[in-house]
Amino acid sequence: MQAGPRHADRLCDMSVSFECATESVLAPERLFDLARDISAHTDSMSGFRETVVGGVRSGVIGLQEDVTWRAWHFGLPLRMTSRITAMSPPRSFTDEQTRGPFRYFIHEHEFRPHGKGTLMIDRVSFAAPLGFLGRIAEHLVLAKYMQRLIEQRNSLLQSIDR
C-alpha cells in the first residue's frame, strides 16, 4: 500500500511500526465491513470501557468519516479521533488519528483472499508525544501493548459469524 499524502512525510520519522497477520474463515468482503463496524470495535475493546463519544456512532464507518473513542488505558481516560483517509473496498482501508494521545497514529488494514477465507493484515505505525521520554515509552511499553490490542481485536473479528 502506498503512503497517502497526509502521512507520507511522517513515515521518515516513524518511531514504532508493527504488522499483524490474522487468518479468518470469513470472506474478505465480510471482514472488510466488520473491521469498519463501530459495534464490533466497541465489543472488541469492552475490557477498556471503550465507547463512541463523537462522529459516526453506529453502523459501518466510511471514507473521510470520523469517529471519536473514549477508553481507559494505563488507568487514564483517553480520547482519540480517527478518520478513514483511504479506502479500496474490499481490499483495504486506512485510519489515521486526527486528534488524540499520539503524535501520530496510522493503521492500514488489508484483506487478501486466502484459501477459503481471508488473510487480514494490519500495519500500524505511531509515535508518542514527549520527545525522548515518549520514545522510551514506545519501545518499553507501547509497542507491545498496541500490538496486543490489535491481536485481541482481530481475534474477536475472526470469531464473528463462524
C-alpha beads as a LAMMPS data file, in Angstrom:
LAMMPS data file: protein, C-alpha beads

162 atoms
161 bonds

1 atom types
1 bond types

-500.0 500.0 xlo xhi
-500.0 500.0 ylo yhi
-500.0 500.0 zlo zhi

Masses

1 110.0

Atoms # bond

1 1 1 0.000 0.000 0.000
2 1 1 1.384 3.400 -0.857
3 1 1 1.641 6.199 1.647
4 1 1 -1.128 8.739 1.280
5 1 1 -0.354 12.442 1.064
6 1 1 -1.468 13.078 4.662
7 1 1 1.180 10.850 6.206
8 1 1 3.952 10.293 3.663
9 1 1 6.170 12.824 5.437
10 1 1 5.679 11.059 8.776
11 1 1 6.973 7.719 7.557
12 1 1 10.528 9.047 7.598
13 1 1 10.408 9.727 11.340
14 1 1 8.336 6.688 12.261
15 1 1 9.112 5.662 15.821
16 1 1 7.183 2.392 16.090
17 1 1 5.664 0.120 13.490
18 1 1 4.425 -3.435 13.508
19 1 1 2.384 -5.808 11.391
20 1 1 -0.157 -8.415 12.470
21 1 1 -1.421 -11.132 10.129
22 1 1 -4.620 -12.973 11.052
23 1 1 -6.254 -15.808 9.128
24 1 1 -10.042 -15.935 9.087
25 1 1 -12.693 -18.203 7.582
26 1 1 -14.741 -15.103 6.729
27 1 1 -14.844 -13.742 3.172
28 1 1 -12.762 -10.605 2.513
29 1 1 -15.926 -8.537 1.930
30 1 1 -17.412 -9.560 5.295
31 1 1 -14.182 -8.992 7.220
32 1 1 -13.669 -5.621 5.488
33 1 1 -17.085 -4.484 6.750
34 1 1 -16.609 -5.933 10.238
35 1 1 -13.282 -4.117 10.626
36 1 1 -15.143 -0.816 9.991
37 1 1 -18.156 -1.690 12.144
38 1 1 -18.482 0.565 15.195
39 1 1 -20.259 -2.064 17.355
40 1 1 -17.697 -4.770 16.515
41 1 1 -14.942 -2.361 17.537
42 1 1 -16.524 -1.419 20.864
43 1 1 -17.245 -5.110 21.579
44 1 1 -13.595 -5.987 20.956
45 1 1 -12.420 -3.169 23.253
46 1 1 -15.038 -3.608 26.009
47 1 1 -12.329 -4.512 28.528
48 1 1 -11.058 -0.939 28.178
49 1 1 -14.545 0.589 28.557
50 1 1 -14.268 1.976 25.027
51 1 1 -17.251 3.991 23.880
52 1 1 -18.057 6.312 20.991
53 1 1 -18.328 9.952 22.021
54 1 1 -18.360 11.689 18.631
55 1 1 -18.604 11.285 14.884
56 1 1 -20.019 8.076 13.430
57 1 1 -21.712 6.338 16.362
58 1 1 -23.105 3.180 14.777
59 1 1 -23.003 1.078 11.654
60 1 1 -20.020 0.985 9.304
61 1 1 -17.677 3.977 9.049
62 1 1 -16.847 5.189 5.544
63 1 1 -14.257 7.178 3.657
64 1 1 -13.492 10.626 5.131
65 1 1 -15.710 9.938 8.146
66 1 1 -14.552 10.460 11.740
67 1 1 -15.165 8.644 14.996
68 1 1 -14.080 9.712 18.470
69 1 1 -13.418 6.976 21.000
70 1 1 -13.098 7.251 24.766
71 1 1 -11.344 4.416 26.571
72 1 1 -9.297 3.673 29.656
73 1 1 -5.650 2.698 29.145
74 1 1 -2.980 2.647 31.854
75 1 1 -5.624 3.847 34.329
76 1 1 -6.270 7.031 32.347
77 1 1 -9.310 8.097 30.311
78 1 1 -8.129 8.826 26.782
79 1 1 -9.893 10.231 23.708
80 1 1 -8.831 9.612 20.155
81 1 1 -10.461 10.821 16.957
82 1 1 -9.743 8.798 13.825
83 1 1 -10.632 9.412 10.196
84 1 1 -10.819 6.912 7.359
85 1 1 -8.356 8.509 4.941
86 1 1 -8.106 5.843 2.234
87 1 1 -10.335 3.003 1.094
88 1 1 -10.313 0.383 -1.637
89 1 1 -13.261 -1.959 -0.963
90 1 1 -12.963 -4.782 -0.099
91 1 1 -9.154 -4.869 -0.202
92 1 1 -8.016 -2.147 2.198
93 1 1 -8.641 0.976 4.216
94 1 1 -6.553 3.287 6.363
95 1 1 -7.493 5.149 9.515
96 1 1 -5.421 7.955 10.988
97 1 1 -5.589 9.796 14.284
98 1 1 -6.670 13.392 13.747
99 1 1 -6.768 14.219 17.459
100 1 1 -5.595 12.245 20.442
101 1 1 -2.796 10.985 22.631
102 1 1 -0.262 10.120 19.922
103 1 1 1.967 12.442 17.929
104 1 1 0.557 10.413 15.031
105 1 1 -1.175 7.049 14.629
106 1 1 -1.725 5.319 11.271
107 1 1 -3.468 1.961 10.889
108 1 1 -3.564 0.303 7.471
109 1 1 -5.945 -2.646 7.092
110 1 1 -5.533 -5.114 4.210
111 1 1 -7.751 -8.087 3.326
112 1 1 -6.426 -10.776 0.969
113 1 1 -8.302 -13.871 -0.202
114 1 1 -6.566 -16.817 1.437
115 1 1 -7.691 -20.415 0.956
116 1 1 -11.395 -20.500 1.819
117 1 1 -11.205 -17.278 3.813
118 1 1 -9.126 -14.156 4.290
119 1 1 -5.706 -13.096 5.443
120 1 1 -6.189 -9.856 7.355
121 1 1 -3.027 -7.758 7.633
122 1 1 -2.793 -4.794 9.994
123 1 1 0.099 -2.362 9.646
124 1 1 0.334 0.108 12.498
125 1 1 2.763 2.991 12.881
126 1 1 2.720 5.589 15.617
127 1 1 4.783 7.964 17.676
128 1 1 4.195 9.042 21.243
129 1 1 4.461 12.663 22.327
130 1 1 7.073 13.909 24.809
131 1 1 10.189 13.564 22.677
132 1 1 12.866 11.333 24.195
133 1 1 10.601 10.183 27.055
134 1 1 7.931 9.252 24.519
135 1 1 10.427 7.190 22.522
136 1 1 11.406 5.285 25.661
137 1 1 7.713 4.609 26.428
138 1 1 7.137 3.485 22.822
139 1 1 9.807 0.831 22.965
140 1 1 9.409 -0.301 26.583
141 1 1 5.617 -0.409 26.793
142 1 1 3.513 0.998 23.967
143 1 1 4.703 -1.162 21.050
144 1 1 3.798 -4.463 22.750
145 1 1 0.652 -3.007 24.310
146 1 1 -0.673 -1.725 20.982
147 1 1 0.169 -4.971 19.196
148 1 1 -1.769 -6.939 21.836
149 1 1 -4.763 -4.609 21.356
150 1 1 -4.777 -5.252 17.602
151 1 1 -4.384 -9.012 18.112
152 1 1 -7.262 -9.014 20.636
153 1 1 -9.474 -7.073 18.226
154 1 1 -8.625 -9.416 15.366
155 1 1 -9.352 -12.470 17.473
156 1 1 -12.869 -11.179 18.093
157 1 1 -13.422 -10.211 14.441
158 1 1 -12.394 -13.595 13.083
159 1 1 -14.717 -15.376 15.521
160 1 1 -17.852 -13.488 14.410
161 1 1 -20.245 -15.425 12.146
162 1 1 -18.395 -18.745 12.356

Bonds

1 1 1 2
2 1 2 3
3 1 3 4
4 1 4 5
5 1 5 6
6 1 6 7
7 1 7 8
8 1 8 9
9 1 9 10
10 1 10 11
11 1 11 12
12 1 12 13
13 1 13 14
14 1 14 15
15 1 15 16
16 1 16 17
17 1 17 18
18 1 18 19
19 1 19 20
20 1 20 21
21 1 21 22
22 1 22 23
23 1 23 24
24 1 24 25
25 1 25 26
26 1 26 27
27 1 27 28
28 1 28 29
29 1 29 30
30 1 30 31
31 1 31 32
32 1 32 33
33 1 33 34
34 1 34 35
35 1 35 36
36 1 36 37
37 1 37 38
38 1 38 39
39 1 39 40
40 1 40 41
41 1 41 42
42 1 42 43
43 1 43 44
44 1 44 45
45 1 45 46
46 1 46 47
47 1 47 48
48 1 48 49
49 1 49 50
50 1 50 51
51 1 51 52
52 1 52 53
53 1 53 54
54 1 54 55
55 1 55 56
56 1 56 57
57 1 57 58
58 1 58 59
59 1 59 60
60 1 60 61
61 1 61 62
62 1 62 63
63 1 63 64
64 1 64 65
65 1 65 66
66 1 66 67
67 1 67 68
68 1 68 69
69 1 69 70
70 1 70 71
71 1 71 72
72 1 72 73
73 1 73 74
74 1 74 75
75 1 75 76
76 1 76 77
77 1 77 78
78 1 78 79
79 1 79 80
80 1 80 81
81 1 81 82
82 1 82 83
83 1 83 84
84 1 84 85
85 1 85 86
86 1 86 87
87 1 87 88
88 1 88 89
89 1 89 90
90 1 90 91
91 1 91 92
92 1 92 93
93 1 93 94
94 1 94 95
95 1 95 96
96 1 96 97
97 1 97 98
98 1 98 99
99 1 99 100
100 1 100 101
101 1 101 102
102 1 102 103
103 1 103 104
104 1 104 105
105 1 105 106
106 1 106 107
107 1 107 108
108 1 108 109
109 1 109 110
110 1 110 111
111 1 111 112
112 1 112 113
113 1 113 114
114 1 114 115
115 1 115 116
116 1 116 117
117 1 117 118
118 1 118 119
119 1 119 120
120 1 120 121
121 1 121 122
122 1 122 123
123 1 123 124
124 1 124 125
125 1 125 126
126 1 126 127
127 1 127 128
128 1 128 129
129 1 129 130
130 1 130 131
131 1 131 132
132 1 132 133
133 1 133 134
134 1 134 135
135 1 135 136
136 1 136 137
137 1 137 138
138 1 138 139
139 1 139 140
140 1 140 141
141 1 141 142
142 1 142 143
143 1 143 144
144 1 144 145
145 1 145 146
146 1 146 147
147 1 147 148
148 1 148 149
149 1 149 150
150 1 150 151
151 1 151 152
152 1 152 153
153 1 153 154
154 1 154 155
155 1 155 156
156 1 156 157
157 1 157 158
158 1 158 159
159 1 159 160
160 1 160 161
161 1 161 162
